[in-house]
Amino acid sequence: MKSSQAVSVSAAAPLSAARPADVQPPTSRIVAGTAWRIVRRYPLALVGALLLLAIVTAALFADRLFPGDPLDMVSAPLTAPFTDPQHWLGTDSLGRDVAAGIVHGARASLSIGVLSALLGVTVGTLIGACAGFFGGRVDALLSRITEIFQTTPSFLFVIVIVTIGQPSLWVISFAIGVTSWPTIARLVRAEFRSLVTSEFVTAARSLGYGPARIIFSEVLPNALPPIIVTASVMVASAVLTESALAFLGQGDPNRVSWGSMIGDGRQMLRTAWYLTVFPGAALVVTILSLNLLGDGLNEAFNPRLRERR
């Protein structure tokens, strides 16, 4: 009798496991549902995503859209915009194509923004995770280090690093990333402090999981939503910082940048307004798109905002 019951249970197990209700939805469906929730609750996030997609596409295909070096002289100096079909945004005082500079400048600005944000998120996540998970003296030491970096004027710190290391794309990205991690560190520390006492962390410890496995496999995935939202803001802040450096003449001299274009055109603002307006508009649209996208992500991932809806 017992053997027949065991056979019936073993035969029924595959059927119950194959039920559609027990099957987890695919990742693509989860991502699509999250994207639809963002668009439905915050339609401006779609506008920001489309604007950012257009800017990223132009940056990726800059060499095909405007082949050659954007710093080369291609026409007569100070050609007015919309008067020459080959250089429809005009040329600057050295005869360089303004449209080519804007498109190639998007590549430089976005590259620095993404690289510096990746560095800042990586360093800040590691420091914040260790401080929030271990607590005690480790938390006190890492919190003091974070406070030291936060009290230091970040822009002046960036200028010092760039001046010492010579301005280049990698040095500028490193300088901005080194000064931007404290925001992520404090955020991750707070998230870990609230999650480290959860039941799933206690269960993981009872199973013999080590600290590294608990941090990266159990706690960190639950703290990712606010990190993703903050990362989008960090990219926008890094793009602004890079433009400010280039405006002051501390940018990469071998690459065209929106900040350098604005700095070169400020002396001719009354006679050649387009040299400042066009790259400035590109900078504004990029920052606006990143902020709109960040607000949409915050709308989707923030549980307090979801409860108000």
C-alpha positions as CSV (number, residue, x, y, z in Angstrom):
1,M,0.0,0.0,0.0
2,K,2.8,2.4,0.9
3,S,4.6,1.6,-2.3
4,S,1.5,2.4,-4.4
5,Q,1.1,5.7,-2.6
6,A,4.8,6.6,-3.3
7,V,4.3,5.8,-7.0
8,S,1.3,8.0,-7.2
9,V,3.1,10.9,-5.4
10,S,6.1,10.6,-7.7
11,A,3.9,10.4,-10.7
12,A,2.0,13.5,-9.7
13,A,5.0,15.6,-8.9
14,P,6.1,16.4,-12.5
15,L,2.5,17.3,-13.3
16,S,2.3,19.8,-10.5
17,A,5.7,21.2,-11.4
18,A,4.6,21.7,-14.9
19,R,1.6,23.8,-14.0
20,P,1.7,27.3,-15.6
21,A,0.9,28.9,-12.2
22,D,4.1,27.6,-10.7
23,V,6.3,28.8,-13.6
24,Q,8.0,32.1,-13.0
25,P,7.4,34.8,-15.6
26,P,10.3,35.4,-18.0
27,T,12.7,38.3,-17.4
28,S,11.6,40.0,-20.6
29,R,8.0,40.1,-19.3
30,I,9.1,41.6,-16.0
31,V,11.2,44.3,-17.7
32,A,8.3,45.1,-20.1
33,G,5.9,45.4,-17.2
34,T,8.3,47.7,-15.3
35,A,8.8,49.9,-18.4
36,W,5.0,50.1,-19.0
37,R,4.5,51.0,-15.3
38,I,7.0,53.9,-15.7
39,V,5.4,55.2,-18.9
40,R,1.9,55.0,-17.5
41,R,2.6,56.7,-14.2
42,Y,5.2,59.2,-15.5
43,P,4.8,59.9,-19.2
44,L,7.6,62.4,-19.3
45,A,10.0,59.5,-18.6
46,L,9.2,58.3,-22.1
47,V,10.1,61.7,-23.5
48,G,13.4,61.6,-21.6
49,A,14.2,58.1,-22.8
50,L,13.5,59.0,-26.4
51,L,15.6,62.2,-26.2
52,L,18.4,60.3,-24.6
53,L,18.2,57.5,-27.2
54,A,18.5,60.1,-30.0
55,I,21.6,61.6,-28.4
56,V,23.2,58.3,-27.7
57,T,22.5,57.2,-31.3
58,A,24.1,60.4,-32.7
59,A,27.1,59.9,-30.5
60,L,27.5,56.3,-31.6
61,F,27.3,57.1,-35.3
62,A,29.2,60.4,-35.1
63,D,32.0,59.1,-37.4
64,R,29.4,58.2,-40.1
65,L,27.3,61.3,-39.7
66,F,30.3,63.7,-39.7
67,P,33.4,61.8,-40.9
68,G,36.8,63.3,-40.3
69,D,38.2,65.3,-37.4
70,P,35.7,67.8,-36.0
71,L,38.6,70.1,-35.1
72,D,39.6,70.5,-38.7
73,M,38.9,73.7,-40.7
74,V,36.3,72.8,-43.3
75,S,34.9,76.1,-44.5
76,A,35.1,79.9,-44.2
77,P,35.1,81.2,-40.6
78,L,31.8,82.4,-39.0
79,T,29.5,81.0,-41.6
80,A,25.9,81.8,-40.4
81,P,23.7,78.8,-39.7
82,F,21.2,77.6,-42.3
83,T,23.1,79.3,-45.1
84,D,25.4,76.5,-46.2
85,P,23.7,73.1,-46.9
86,Q,27.0,71.3,-46.1
87,H,27.4,73.0,-42.8
88,W,23.8,73.7,-41.8
89,L,24.6,74.9,-38.3
90,G,27.4,77.2,-39.5
91,T,31.1,77.3,-38.6
92,D,33.1,78.9,-35.8
93,S,35.8,81.5,-35.9
94,L,38.3,78.9,-37.1
95,G,36.1,77.4,-39.8
96,R,35.1,74.3,-37.9
97,D,31.7,72.7,-38.4
98,V,29.4,73.4,-35.5
99,A,27.1,70.5,-36.2
100,A,30.1,68.1,-36.3
101,G,31.4,69.5,-33.0
102,I,28.0,69.0,-31.3
103,V,27.6,65.4,-32.5
104,H,31.2,64.4,-31.6
105,G,31.0,66.4,-28.4
106,A,28.0,64.2,-27.4
107,R,30.3,61.2,-27.6
108,A,32.9,62.8,-25.4
109,S,30.4,64.1,-22.8
110,L,28.4,60.9,-22.5
111,S,31.6,58.8,-22.4
112,I,32.9,60.8,-19.4
113,G,29.5,60.8,-17.8
114,V,29.1,57.1,-18.0
115,L,32.7,56.2,-17.0
116,S,32.7,58.5,-14.0
117,A,29.3,57.3,-12.9
118,L,30.4,53.7,-13.1
119,L,33.5,54.4,-11.0
120,G,31.5,56.4,-8.5
121,V,28.8,53.7,-8.2
122,T,31.3,50.9,-7.9
123,V,33.4,52.6,-5.2
124,G,30.4,54.0,-3.3
125,T,28.5,50.7,-3.4
126,L,31.5,48.8,-2.0
127,I,32.1,51.3,0.8
128,G,28.5,51.7,1.7
129,A,27.8,47.9,1.6
130,C,30.8,47.2,4.0
131,A,29.8,50.0,6.3
132,G,26.1,49.0,6.5
133,F,26.7,45.3,6.7
134,F,29.5,45.1,9.2
135,G,28.6,48.1,11.3
136,G,30.7,48.9,14.4
137,R,34.2,50.2,13.9
138,V,34.1,49.4,10.2
139,D,31.0,51.6,9.8
140,A,32.6,54.4,11.9
141,L,35.8,54.4,9.9
142,L,34.2,54.3,6.5
143,S,31.6,57.0,7.5
144,R,34.4,59.3,8.6
145,I,36.2,58.8,5.3
146,T,32.9,59.5,3.4
147,E,32.4,62.7,5.4
148,I,35.9,63.9,4.6
149,F,35.2,63.5,0.9
150,Q,31.8,65.2,1.2
151,T,33.2,68.2,3.0
152,T,35.8,68.8,0.3
153,P,34.7,71.0,-2.5
154,S,34.2,68.4,-5.3
155,F,34.7,70.7,-8.2
156,L,38.0,72.1,-6.9
157,F,39.1,68.6,-6.1
158,V,38.4,67.7,-9.7
159,I,40.4,70.6,-11.0
160,V,43.3,69.7,-8.9
161,I,43.3,66.1,-10.1
162,V,43.0,67.1,-13.7
163,T,45.7,69.6,-13.4
164,I,48.1,67.1,-11.9
165,G,47.3,64.3,-14.3
166,Q,47.0,66.3,-17.5
167,P,43.5,66.7,-19.0
168,S,42.3,63.7,-20.9
169,L,39.2,61.6,-21.2
170,W,40.4,59.0,-18.7
171,V,41.8,61.5,-16.2
172,I,38.7,63.6,-16.2
173,S,36.5,60.5,-15.8
174,F,38.6,59.3,-12.9
175,A,38.6,62.7,-11.2
176,I,34.8,63.1,-11.4
177,G,34.2,59.5,-10.3
178,V,36.5,59.8,-7.3
179,T,34.6,62.9,-6.1
180,S,31.1,61.5,-6.7
181,W,31.1,58.2,-4.8
182,P,30.1,59.6,-1.3
183,T,26.4,60.1,-2.4
184,I,26.1,56.5,-3.4
185,A,28.0,55.3,-0.3
186,R,25.6,57.0,2.1
187,L,22.6,55.7,0.1
188,V,23.9,52.1,0.0
189,R,24.8,52.2,3.7
190,A,21.3,53.3,4.7
191,E,19.8,50.5,2.5
192,F,22.0,47.9,4.0
193,R,21.3,49.0,7.5
194,S,17.6,48.5,6.9
195,L,18.0,45.2,5.1
196,V,20.7,43.5,7.2
197,T,18.2,42.6,10.0
198,S,15.7,41.1,7.5
199,E,14.7,37.4,7.8
200,F,16.3,36.4,4.5
201,V,19.7,37.6,5.8
202,T,19.2,35.7,9.0
203,A,18.3,32.6,7.0
204,A,21.4,33.0,4.8
205,R,23.6,33.2,7.8
206,S,22.0,30.1,9.3
207,L,22.9,28.3,6.1
208,G,26.5,29.1,6.5
209,Y,26.8,31.8,3.8
210,G,29.8,34.0,4.1
211,P,29.7,37.8,4.3
212,A,30.7,38.3,0.6
213,R,28.0,36.0,-0.6
214,I,25.3,37.6,1.6
215,I,26.3,41.1,0.5
216,F,26.4,40.5,-3.2
217,S,23.8,37.7,-3.6
218,E,21.2,38.5,-1.0
219,V,21.3,42.2,0.2
220,L,22.6,44.1,-2.8
221,P,20.0,42.9,-5.3
222,N,17.3,44.3,-3.0
223,A,19.1,47.7,-2.8
224,L,19.6,48.1,-6.5
225,P,16.5,50.3,-7.4
226,P,17.6,53.5,-5.5
227,I,21.2,52.9,-6.8
228,I,19.9,52.8,-10.4
229,V,17.9,56.0,-9.9
230,T,20.9,57.8,-8.4
231,A,23.2,56.6,-11.1
232,S,21.2,58.4,-13.8
233,V,21.5,61.6,-11.8
234,M,25.2,61.1,-11.4
235,V,25.6,60.8,-15.2
236,A,23.9,64.1,-15.6
237,S,26.0,65.7,-12.9
238,A,29.2,64.3,-14.5
239,V,28.3,65.7,-17.9
240,L,27.8,69.2,-16.3
241,T,31.1,68.9,-14.5
242,E,32.9,68.0,-17.7
243,S,31.4,70.9,-19.5
244,A,32.4,73.2,-16.8
245,L,36.0,72.0,-16.9
246,A,36.1,72.3,-20.7
247,F,34.6,75.8,-20.4
248,L,37.5,76.8,-18.1
249,G,40.0,75.3,-20.5
250,Q,40.7,72.2,-18.5
251,G,39.1,69.7,-21.0
252,D,40.8,67.3,-23.3
253,P,42.5,69.4,-26.0
254,N,42.3,66.5,-28.5
255,R,38.5,66.1,-28.2
256,V,35.7,68.5,-29.0
257,S,33.4,69.2,-26.1
258,W,30.2,71.1,-25.6
259,G,31.8,73.1,-22.8
260,S,34.8,74.0,-24.9
261,M,32.5,75.1,-27.7
262,I,30.5,77.3,-25.3
263,G,33.8,78.7,-23.9
264,D,35.1,79.5,-27.4
265,G,31.9,81.2,-28.5
266,R,31.3,83.4,-25.4
267,Q,33.5,86.1,-26.7
268,M,31.4,86.4,-29.8
269,L,28.0,86.0,-28.2
270,R,26.6,89.2,-29.7
271,T,27.9,88.7,-33.3
272,A,27.8,84.9,-33.5
273,W,25.2,83.7,-31.0
274,Y,24.8,80.3,-32.5
275,L,28.3,79.3,-31.3
276,T,27.0,79.3,-27.7
277,V,23.3,78.6,-28.2
278,F,23.5,75.3,-30.1
279,P,26.0,73.5,-27.9
280,G,24.3,74.9,-24.8
281,A,20.9,73.6,-26.1
282,A,22.5,70.2,-26.6
283,L,23.8,70.2,-23.1
284,V,20.4,71.3,-21.7
285,V,18.5,68.6,-23.6
286,T,20.9,65.9,-22.4
287,I,20.6,66.9,-18.8
288,L,16.8,67.3,-19.1
289,S,16.5,63.8,-20.6
290,L,18.6,62.2,-17.9
291,N,16.6,63.9,-15.1
292,L,13.3,63.0,-16.7
293,L,14.4,59.4,-17.0
294,G,15.7,59.4,-13.4
295,D,12.3,60.8,-12.1
296,G,10.5,58.1,-14.0
297,L,12.7,55.4,-12.5
298,N,12.1,56.9,-9.1
299,E,8.4,56.9,-9.7
300,A,8.5,53.2,-10.6
301,F,10.9,51.9,-7.9
302,N,10.0,54.1,-4.9
303,P,7.3,52.2,-2.8
304,R,6.2,55.4,-1.1
305,L,5.3,57.0,-4.4
306,R,3.5,53.9,-5.5
307,E,1.3,53.9,-2.4
308,R,0.2,57.5,-3.1
309,R,-1.0,56.6,-6.6
